[in-house]
Amino acid sequence: MFIEERILTLFKRNFHHTCTYWSVFFSFGLCIAFLGPTILDLQCQTQSTLSQITWVFFSQQLCLLIGSSIGGVFKKTLLTALMALFVSSLLISVIFAIIPFCHNVLLLAIAMAVSGLVMGIIDTIANIQLVSIYQKDSAVFLQALHFFIGFGALVSPLIADPFLSETGCRVGNVTENVTEIMHHFRNTLRNSPIVTHNVSMDHVSSEGEPERSIVSYAFWIMATINLPVPIAVLFLMYREQLIPCCPSTNPRLLDKDELAMENQGAEGPDKEPKDLEEGGGEGGILSCCQNVNLRGLPVSFFGIHIFGGMVLFMTDGIVGAYAGFVYTYAVSPPMSLPNKTAGYLASIFWAAITAGRLVSIPLAFRFQPVRLLMINLAGVIVTVLLLLLLYTNSVFLFVGTTLLGLFLSSIFPCMLAYTEDILDYQGCATSVLVTSAGMGEMVMQVLVGSIIQSEGSYSFLLCGMIIGCIGFVLFFGLLFFHHRHRNYLTGTSVKSAMVKELPPPQATVELSKTEPTESS
């Protein structure tokens, strides 16, 4: 069969839990992708500059990083894990509903900070939960999990696109705002009708009050679409008898013994339930440092965590920066695409990520994660290089966006499965990688946004090229430490086997005592 019977059996046993985690990741994707195409409308709504609105990205990604770091704290029992997922997914709907009322950039930043916090909690809990359930078989389920991020991120721009402003908006002097967004075109584009059409802001009435943007309806639609997700989590809690108002004799906790028995086919009979209980990933990075005995560990152990995290720092940074600013890049010279046309780029990008993760599910059965990582990282560099060379070709911008999404799609789940496999599924790698990826999105969005404003739109692709090359070099560092760690484990196993073959110390002493007697 294409899928092993053992994996199907394991999936059937954990069907409800797995589908619930997948649905929660749909909320994650829904929330992560709407800022890109709506950034200019939100800029109009808050009457802010591009530099100011960029800090909204920063606030979301900073709190996503914090949420990823502390998310494992809520995973001690199934009750706390599901309760955290329920509250987090419900808050996402609330945030969508109140964004249209945030007419100040500070209020918008606070709302996005809350959304980032709950997204980080969702990210950590769902990833660690699936890794702990499926362990060596987790690669395919992680690909499916991250497929739902792409699916939610695809739906979000599609909903927003019909409600995007046709002509943008104007706040005060349109010339001042255009030059603030595109500094390097200050002299040549000051009176350009194209810029006035594409990078303008919301019309201000004679009384000075901005016109209400119809993009508000997009946020309310997304809030409604997301509501079934917390309901699904609540239903799982009801089935597990974890709702306080429901009668329950013995509330089911996260039964690690059962999970260990389910995975004996992949891990072998020597894997003890205690090994899962002592995994360092349950409390996030801080708990990892406390639970794992760092003394005596080889340098390769730390190198795998550091280089694996840095690769995701770069690649997820590209995802965040590209999704956030490809719309701004497209409506700016030299592309100067119409707002509606440029709005489809974010949808295409996330559609490619969704399709790539869907295709990666069967590929995970046939190819090792390290091979997929190598192909994807090389593909990212080649695609961005072609976008740089054909920077005036609007058709290839759509083609390149599709290719970039396909190559970036499976890097995170492949890296997660690869590093956890190297480190024997102790859980710490998951927390480190999730946190590093969130940090990359946070830093790169702010960095790229600042560079675009000061150096011009062409620097957007140049930044992507530099980040991709650095990530590729770091990946070779990861391979080096994997080789060192494998040699360390081989040497340790050989020493253990030699120690077992030696006679007991007591027998050696007795032998030394009897030898003189026999000779005498």
N, C-alpha and C positions, 0 to 999 in steps of 0.2 A: 504493500500500500504506500501511497505518497506520504501519508502521515502515519507514524507508528501508532499501534493500538494502545500502547502504554500512555502516550501523550494524550490521546483522545479520552482515555479513561480518567486521567488526571484532570483534564479540562472539564469533564462532566461532573466530577466531584466538586469542583470549585467554580461551576458555571455562574451561579448567581453573584458571587463575590467578584469574579473577574469582569463580568459585564457591568457591574456597578462602578468599578474602578475605571473602566473604559468610558462610561458615560460621564463621569466626573471630569475626565480629561477633555471631553468635549467642551465643558464649561471653561476649562483652562484655555483651549484654543480660541473659543469665542471671544474671550477677554483680551487675548494677547495681540490680535490682529486688527482691531478696529481703529487704532490711533493713526496708522499710516494714511489711509485714504481720507480720514476726517480731520487731519491735522490743520488744514487751512480753514475749515469751517469752525473748528474749536478755537483757532487763533482769532477768527472774527468774533466769536461768541464772547471770548474773554478780553478782546481788544488788546492783544499782546503781540510781541514780536516773535520771530522764529527762534531767537536765542532764548527768550523766556519760555516759550512753549516746549523747547527741548528739555527743560528741567522737569517737565511733566513726565517724560520718558524716564528721566533719572530717578524721580521719586518712586515710580512704579517698579523699576528694576532693583533699586536699593532695597525696598521692602520685600520684593520677591526673593532677594538674597537672604534677608533676615528670616523670612518665612521658611525658606529651604533649610536654613541652619537649625531652626528650632522645631521644624515639623515633626521630626522623629519622636519628640517628647510625647506627642499625642498617640503614639503607637504602642504603648505598653500593653493595652488590652484591646480587644475588638470593639468594646464599648466606646472608649476614648477615640479610637481611630475613626469609627463611623460617625461619632458625634462631631468631630472636627471637620470631616468631609461634608456633613450635612450643613453645618453653620457656614462653612466656606463657600459652598456652591450657592446657598441662599443669599449670602452677602453679594455675590457677583450680580444676581438679578437686581438687588437693591441699588448697587452702584450704577448699573445701567440706567435705572429709573431716575436717579437724581443728577446724573451728568448734565442733562439739558438745563438744569437750574443753577449750574455753576458758572456764573457770569464774571468770576474773578479767577485769575490764573492760579492763585494760591488755593482757593477752594477746589479747583480741578485737580491740582497736585495732591491735595489731601485725599480726595476721592480715589485717585489712581494709586496712591500709596496703600490705601486699605485693600484695593483690589490686588496689588502686587503681593501683599502679605498673605492673603488667602490663597493666591495662586501658588506661592512657594510652599505652603502647607500641603496643598493638594499634590504638588509635584513630588515631594519627598515621601508622603505616606503611600501614594499609589505605586511609585517605583519600588520602594523597599518591600511593600506588601507582596507584589507580584514576584520579586526576586526570591523572597522567603518561601513563597508557595511552590514555585516551579524550579528554582535553583538552576541546575544544568540545562533544563529545558526552557529557561526563561527568555532566551533570545527571540523566539518567534512571538511570544506573548508581549514582550516589550515593544517589538515592531508594531504589533496591533495596537498597543496602548498609545504609542506616539502617532499612529495613524489617526486616532481620534483628535489629537491636537490639531493636526493638519486639516481634518474635516471641519472642526469648529472654526479654525482660522480661515477656511475657504468660505464658510457660510457668512461670517461677519462682514467682509468687504462687499459681498454680493447684496446683502441687505442694505448696506449703507449707500451703495452706488446710486440708486434711483433718487436719493434724497440729497445728494451733494449739490452744492451751489453751482449754477451754470456760469456765472460771471464773477464769482468770488464776492469780496466785500471791500469796503473802504473805511478806514478809520483815520480821520484827520486828513493829512496830506498824503495822497497815494504815492507821490514821488519819494518821500522820505522812507516809507515802508518798503518800497521796492528796492531802494538802495541798501536798506538794512538787511534784506533777505539775500540780495545778490550784490555784494560789495564790489566785486571785481568788474561788474558791468555798470559801475556808477555813471560814467560819462556817456557811454554809448547807448544805454537803454533808458535814459532818464525820461524821455518823451515817447518811448516805444509803445504803440497801441497794442502790440502783442503781449507785452508784459502787463499793461494795464488790464488786459482781458484775462490773462492766465494766473497772475500772481497778485491779484487784487484782493480786497477784503470787504466785509459786509457793508452794504449801503447804510448810511446814517441819515436819518430824517432831519428835517429842519430844526426839530426840538433837541437834537443831539442824541436821541435814543437809538441804539442799533436795531435793525429789523430782525425779527425773530426768525431763526433759521429752521427750515423744515427738516434738518438732519436730526432734530429731536425725536421725530417719529421712528427713525431707524433704531435709536437706543431703546425706545420703549418696546419695539418689536423684539429686539434681542433679549430684553429682560423677560418677556413673555415666553420666548422659545426656550430659555434656560430653566424655567420653573419646573419642568418635569424631572430635571436632574436631582435636586434636593428631595423631591417626592420619591424617586427611586432609591435614594440612600435611606430615607425614612422607612420605606417598605422592607428593605433588607434588615434594618434594625428590628422591625416588627417580627419578621420571620425568625430572627435569631433571639427573640424574646429579650431584647435589650432596652425597650422603651419602659421607663419607670412605671407608667400607669397601667401597663399590661401585666397580668400575673405571670410569674416566672419562678420555677423551683430552683433551677441551677442555671444562672445566666452563663452562656458560653463565652469563655475568654478565648484569646488567640491560642488555640491548641497546638503548641509546637510539637508535641509528641506525635499527633496525627499527621502533621505536615512532614515530619521526618519519616514516618512510615510510608507515606505516599511517594516519597522521593528515594526510597531505598533502591528502586530499580535503576535509578541513574547514579546514585552515590555509592551503593554497595552496602552490605549489612553492617560494616564496621562504623558507619556514621551514627553517632549517639545523639539522642534528642538534646542532650546537654550542650552539644556543640552549637545548636541553633539558639539556645537560650543565652549563650554567652557571646553571641554576635555583637559586634560593636556598633552596628548601625541603628539601633533602636532609638537612640536619643539624639541623633544628628551628629555633627562633627565634634561638638564638645563631649558628648557621651562616648564617642569613639576613642578620644584621647584618654578618657578615664578608664574605660573597660578593657582596652587592649594594652597588654604589657609591652611597652615600647623598648624596653631594655633587651638586648640580645638580638633584635631584629636586624636583618641585613640592610645595607644602603639601598639595595634594589627594591625593597619593600616601599620605602619612602619615595624612591624615584618613580615607581609605577604610579603612585598616587599623584605626585606633582606633575609629571609629564602628561598623564592622562587628563588631569584637570586642565592643564594649560592648552592642550589641543582643543578641548571643548570650549575653553575660554575664547579662543580665536574663532572657531567655527560657529558657535552660537552667537558670538558677537557679530559675525557676518549676517546671520539670519535676522537678528534684531535690527541692525543698521539698514539692511537692504529693505526689509519690510516697512521700516519706519520712514525712509527717505526716498524710496524709488519714485513715489508719486511727486514729491517736491523736485526731484531731479528731472522727471519727465516733463513737467510743465515749465521748467526753466530753460533758457537758451543753453546749448544750441538745439535741443529737441523741440521745445515750445509746443508740446502736444496740447490739444484741448483738454479741459478738466475732466470731462466725462470719459474720454479715451484713456487718459492717464489713470483714471480710477480703476480700470480693469487690471492694471499691472499687479496690484496687491492680490487681487483675486486669483490671477494666473499663477503668481508665485506660490501662494498657499495651496492652490489646486495641484501644482507640480509636487509640492512636498507631500500632500495627501496621496497622490498617485504613486510617488516613489516609495512611501512607507507601505502601501498596499502591495506593490510589487516585491518589496523586500521580505515580506512574510514567507512566500515560498522559497526565495533565495536563501533565507536563513537556514533552511533544511539542507541545502546543497553545498553552501560555501561557508568557510570559516569567517568569523567576524573580521579578522585581521585583513583578509583579502578584500572584503567589501570596503573596509576603511581606506585601504591603499587606492583603490579605484576611485572612490568618491572624492578623496582629497585632491588627487591629480585632476579629476574632472572639474572641480571648483576653480583651480588655478587656470586651466585652459579656457574655461568659459568666461571668466572675468577678463582674461587677456584679450579674447576676441571682442568682448564688449568695449574694451578700451580702444582697440584698433578701429572698430566700426562705430565710434561714438556718435556719429551723425546719422546713422541708419536707424530709423524708428522701427522698421520691421524686425530687424535683428534684436532690438531691445526686448521685444516680446518673446522672440525665440530664445535669446540668452537668459531671460528671466525664467522661462520654463526649464531650461537645462540646469540652471543654477539651483532651482528648487529641487529638481530630481537628484542632483548629486549631494545636496546638503541634507536631504530628507532622512537618511538612515544612519548618519554619523553618530548621533547621540545614543540611540539604542544599541548600535553595534559596539560602541566604546564601552557602554555599561556592561554588556554581556562579556566582552573581551577581558576587561580588567577584573570583573568579579570571578571569572573563570580562572584567571591567573592566581588570584588571591584566595581561592577556595571558598568563595561566597560567605565571607565574614560580615558583609554589610557596610563596612566603612567606606569602601570604594563608591558605593551608591551615593552616600551623603556628600562625599568630597566632590564627585563629578556633578551632581545636581547643583551644589553651591557654586562651583567654578563656572558652570554654564550660565547661571543667573548673574554672576558677577561680570562675565564677558558681555552679556547683553546690556547690562547697566553701563559699563565703562565705554563700550564701543559706540553706543547710541549717542552719548554725550560728546565723545571725542569726534566722531564723524560729523555730527550736527554742527559743532563749533568750527570744524575745518571747512565745511561747505559754506558757512556764512562768511568766513574770512578769505577763503581762497577760490571759491567758485564751485559750480556744480561738477566740473570735470574731476575734481579731487575726490568726489564720491566713489567713483570706480577705482581710482588710484589707491585709495585707502583699502578697498576690498582686495585688491591685488596684493598689497603688502601684507595684510592680515592673513590671507590664504597661504602665502609663501612661508610666513613664520610658523603657521600651524603645521604645514607639511614637514618642516625641519624638526619641530618638536615631536612629531610622530615617530621619526627615526630615533630620537632619543628614547621614546617609550619602548621601541623594539629592542634597543640596546639593553635597557634595564630588564626587560622581559627575559632576554637571553641570560643575563647575569643571575636573575632570580631562579631560573630553571636550573642553572648549574649549581646554585646554592642548595636547592631542594634535593637535587641528585646526590650531592656530596653528603648532605645530612642523612639521607636514607641509607647510603652506603655505610656511614659510620654507625648508624643504629643497627644495621644488620651485623656488622663486625662485633659490636658489643654483645649482641644476643648469642653469637657463636662462642664467645669466651666462656670458660668454666666459671662457676660461682666463686667468689673470693674465699669462702669457707673451705671449699674443696681444695683450693690451691694451698691454703695453709696446712691442711691435713696431709697433703701430698709431700710438702716440704718437711713435715715432721717425721714421716715414715721413711723417707729416703735414707737419712743417716743410720737409722736402725738396721735397715736391710744391708747396707754396706758393711756395717760393723759385724 
